[in-house]
Amino acid sequence: MSPKLTTVAFDADDTLWHNERFFHLTQEHFAELLADYTDKDRLMQRLLAAERRNLGHYGFGIKGFVLSMIETAIEVTEEKVPARVIAQLLEAGQDMLQHPIELLPHARQAVETVAQSHRVLLITKGDLMDQERKLAQSGIGEMFHGVEIVSNKTPEVYARIFAAHGDGAEKSMMVGNSMRSDVVPMVEIGGWGVFVPHGLEWEIEKADPPDGHHRYRDIPDLSHLAELVEQIG
């Protein structure tokens, strides 16, 4: 009998290593810089709206985030934002692009263990240079049989990747902290979608879980992944 599962793919940011907390810290700094012009709640609402508008232009990642902050600063100050504030936002973005990589608990062990019995992939989205830097610094890049850095995670993208690197979506699993990007589109094409909550969640990545679907699973952290993979077979 052929195995039910031959390929396991991992998301990167906030699944294998910390990422969202740097965005939150920068947003706090952003609010401080614009405190004379607007309150924090209104500023965050305007920033989120800008990020939504700009995804189609800039894609996911730090560079698009910084441009959205600058755009929001111009809007809320009615084009009066000081040049020094723009400079500090650019500096904050550069700092984010250089932050050291810190693996999440159980990440290394989870990848190592699953790689002993299954093909393991890394599928991440965002800025190419930044994602390549983080993977190189993570110390686990050599464990993966394939790496895909994509502009977005859609059912079509997953179907292409798992056809190229594995035995199709039906024999593949996607593991990640984003319900919208990692789980729902994978389940939609007949694969296994495994949700690993991170705690900090970007509003744009939220979605309703596919509760009741026989190929949806959630685990509290990556220490439970190897057992789940073994159960599925």
N, C-alpha and C positions, 0 to 999 in steps of 0.2 A: 504494500500500500504506500502510495506517495505521501509525503508529509503534508500536513495542512498549512504549515508555515515554513518558508525557506529564507525569507528576507525580513530584517528588522531595521527600520530607519529611525534616526533620532533627529529631533529639532536641536538647535544649538542654544540660542539665547534664552536664558531662564529655564532651560531644561537641563543642559549640561554645565553651563556657567552663568554667573551673575551678569545681568545686563540692565533690567528695568530700573533698578535702584539708582543708577547713574542718571537716568532721565528724570527721576523724581527729585534728586538733589539739584539738578540744573533748573528744574521748574521752580524750586524754592528760591534759588538765586535770582531767577527771572522775576518772580513776584517781588522780591526785595528791590530790584532795580527799578521797577515800575510802580512802586508803592505810592509815589506822589501823584500818580495819574489815575489809578483805578484800584479797586479792592481785588484780593487774590481770587475769590470765587469767579468774579466776572472775567478776570484775566484768563483763568484756566478754561472757561467756557469758550472764550474767543480763540484761544490757542488751539483747542480741540477742533473747533470749526475750521480753522485754517489748515490743520493737519489733514482733515477729511478732504477738503477741497484740493489740497496739493498732492495727494497720493498719486493721482494720475500723471502729475508733472514730474515729481521728484522721486517717487517710489518710497520704499521703506528705508529707514536708517537715520543716522545722526545728521547727515548733511541736510536732508529734507526737514528734519526737526529744527535745526538752527535757522534755516530760511523761513520756516513758519513762525518762529519766535520773532524774527526781525520784522516780518510782515505784520504780525500782531502788535508789536511795539509801535510801528508806524500808525496803525489804525487807532489804537487806544489813546495815543498822544495827539491825534489829528495832525500827523506829520511834523510834530515838534520834538520827537525823540532826540536827545543829545547824541552826538557822534561818539562820545565816550561810552554810552550804553551799548550802541551797536558794536563797538570794539570789544567790550566785555562779553557780549553774547558770542562773538566770533571766537574769543579766547576760551570760553566755556566749551564750545563745540570742539575746539582743538584738544582740550584736555580730555574730553570724552573719547576722542579717537585714539588717545594714548593710554587709557586706563589699563592697568594690569589685569590679566585674566585670572579669575578665581573659580575653580571648579566647584559645583554644588556637591553636597554630600552624596555619596554612593555613585556618582557619575562614572568615575573611572572603572570601578568594579562592575557596574552594570554593563558597560560596553565590553569589557574584557570577557566577562562570563558568557554573554550572549554570542560573542564572536567565536567562541569555541565550537558552537554547534550550528550557527546560522550566518548567512551573509549579512554584514552590517553596513549601513549607509548613513551619511550625514546629509540632511536636506535642510538648508537654511535660506532665508531671504534677507535682502538688504543690500547695502553697498558692497561691491565686489572686493575692493581693497581692504575695507574694514573687516569683513568676514574672513578673508584670507589671513589677515594679521592675527585675529583672535584664534583661529584654528592652529596656526603655527605656534602661538604662544601657549596653547592649552596643554601641550604635551601628550595629547591622545590622538593626534591626527593620523598617525601611522596605523592605528587600529582599524580604520575604516576601509572597506573594500571599494568604496566609491564616495565621492563628494559632489553634491550639486548645490550651487549657489544660484538661486532663482530670484526673479523680480517679484513674483507673487506665488502663493500656493493655491492652486485650483485643482479641481478634479482632473482636468486635462493634463496639467503639469505632472501630477502624481501618476497618471496612467502612462505617460511617456517614460518617466523615470523608472518605474517598476517593470516596464516592458524591456527597457534597455539594460538594467542592472540585475534584474531578478527573473521571476517566473510569472510576472503579472501581479496586479493588485490583489487578486483573490488569495494569493499565497504570501502576502506581505502585510507588515504592520508598521504603522506610523506612531511614534511616541513623542508627545510634546505637551507644553503647558498652555497652548492656545486652542480653545475649543473651535474657534472660527477657522483657523489656518491649518492646524495639525490633525484635528479629529473629524470634524463634520465632512470636509471634502473627501477624506479617505474612506469613510464609511459609505459615502454616496456612490463610490465606484466599486464597492464590494470588498474593500480591504478591512483590516482590523485597525480601529482607532483607539489609542490608549491615552487618556488624559492624566497628566501629572501636575497637580496644582502647585503654583509657585508662591502665591500670596499677594505679590504685586502684579496687577493686571492692567494693561493698557485698555482703555474703554473701547477702542476700535477693534480689539481682538475678542471681545465678548460675543457669545452666541449661546443659544439654548442647547443643552446637551441632547444627543439623540437617545434619550432614555428608552429602554425597552428594545432597542436594536440588538440583535444577537451578536453583532461584531463590535459593539462599543464596550469598553472597559474603563474603569478609573482606578488608580492606585494612589496611596498617600505619598509615596516617594519612590525613587528608583531602586531602593533595596528590595522591592517586591516584584521587580520586572522579570528577573530570571525565573522565578516560580511560575509567573503567569505564562511566559513563553513555553515553559515545559508542559504546563497544563493543556495549552492549545495544541501542542504537538508539532 
